[in-house]
Amino acid sequence: MEHTIVTVLLLLMLLLIFIFLFFLFKPWRFFFSSRFRSSIQQGSVGELERPLVVDDGGNASLNNELPRDYDLEGACYPNEVNFRSPRTHGQGLVHKQRLHNLSISPNLHQGGGGGGGGGGDTLIVDVISDHSESVVASADVGQVFKLPPPPVLAQVPKQSYQNDRLQDFVQKDITDQRSCLTLEVISGPSSGQRWSVQSTNPSRLPLTLGRVSPSDLLIKDTEVSGKHALINWNLDNLKWELVDMGSLNGTLLNSKSINHPDTGSRHWGDPLILANGDVITLGTTSKIIVHITSQNQHHIPFGVGMISDPMSLRRGGKKLPMEDVCYYHWPLPGLDQFGIFGICDGHGGDGAAKAASKLFPEVIASILSDSLKRERVFSLRDASDILRDAFSQTEARINNFYEGCTATLLLVWADCDDNFYAQCANVGDSACIMSVDGQQIKMTEDHKISNYSERRRIEESGEPLKDGETRLYGINLARMLGDKFLKQQDSRFSSQPYISEAVHIHQASKAFAVLASDGLWDVISMKKTIQLVLQMRERYNTEGDNTAEKIASLLLNEARTLKTKDNTSIIFLDFDTFNRFSCKVES
């Protein structure tokens, strides 16, 4: 009995050994054809794991073995891999192409292998030329085939890809207006320096600003970092952009910091779009004004200086937010003889001021695109209707319910005899004054509730103010743009502008204009301002074409000296000089 049990155990062990050897050596492999074996291997390998090239006849060539360094999860090779077309197999390598940074569109066809049905050629771009030579294309598979699971082989028409790239290039070439950027240092140790560059000259871009070489614009100021800021032309939005390069003392654009939010870090800040008339401040003293022109844009035919300062830390050490926005457009789009210059002083935030400064150029250009209205301005030498309509449309389009702003807008136009005309409209207390032939002209009217004319207007509305009342809902102005909520609550608030008479400016009038927010007028009278301008004009008359910028800067410095406690913005127009800014790129 024991002998029988031992025999059965031995037989079972032999059977297990036989089964193990059978599966180890896989003898059934020799009973199938090589073609059938190839098809089994095809079916066992995922679509993404099979580098596939389809030839013109629709046949597929497969790499049956994967190298050890193939990344199954990411479906990519760490190095490049050669894709060989069946018709070039075994022949010499004639040409290689590398495909970089090609993103896969979500609407691409999911591809199988060959079979001539499918949506054109595969992702390999133009690997065979019209000649008879053998060609092998090389591609970065990691950049092209790395897709999330489930793995599929993406296919795109190669001709479509090439045409899209060509179309993008042509479109950008057409829309590039050959913008010219001119930087003028208007204050600080390097005051007077200038640099110009064109958007179509990539060899000179990006433009760098810093204290030491190789910065393009050298600012000899101890508060300026060696590599402080950078300006480049963005081909995607066709705009100039400013970036802080991790400077120690900071970069301001129109008095607002553009540094990286991580205080004390040397990280670069986010790029911000530059506009004509912007002011860049490096450190605290070096200020640079931005001039942007295009090839089809006329130069401003008179001197323009624009500057602003939030006057921070003047209220008992409390930082004062910047709510002023100053701007100008010459010429208006499609209107070679018209331009506007404006200042908006916001309250409750800068939202309404920014909105108004963007809307006014669009609205006025739209109104003046009517040739009959344009001719009426020229013939009557009056643009009252244009300005009134512009304020009405801008107010209607501003959607600021809890923010408002003053608005002072000077419209300037030229006739065919080299004469200029200027007419102003305003709401609020940002003011404009002019001097023409030695005559002082106030172009605006203050709309403070404490002013007699404004109190009389309110009284005539049927709801007179109480004795000693100088504010409505905490605001000292009765006319403004925005503040829709307040206007719904009280009909005494208005957006109806005061409109001045048009002023004729001839060549010998020695005319100038000063537009400023109340930060200037709070500490300097209009009469004193005109006296200061006349003195500065006489002092800087022979110093070249940046007189207007210097006068604007000196008026701002005077406001600082007199300790103004409000945001201050100034635009100075000198009709007695010509602006000689050009797009000539210095060698």
PyMOL commands that set and color helices and strands:
alter all, ss='L'
color gray80, all
select helices_A, chain A and resi 2-25+27-31+34-44+47-49+86-88+141-144+158-175+202-204+351-368+371-380+384-397+452-460+484-489+518-521+526-540+547-561
alter helices_A, ss='H'
color red, helices_A
select strands_A, chain A and resi 52-54+60-62+81-83+109-111+137-139+153-155+180-187+194-198+207-210+217-218+229-234+239-244+251-253+256-257+272-273+279-282+286-293+303-309+324-329+338-347+404-405+407-414+420-427+431-436+439-442+481-482+498-499+503-505+512-516+568-574
alter strands_A, ss='S'
color yellow, strands_A
deselect
rebuild
show_as cartoon
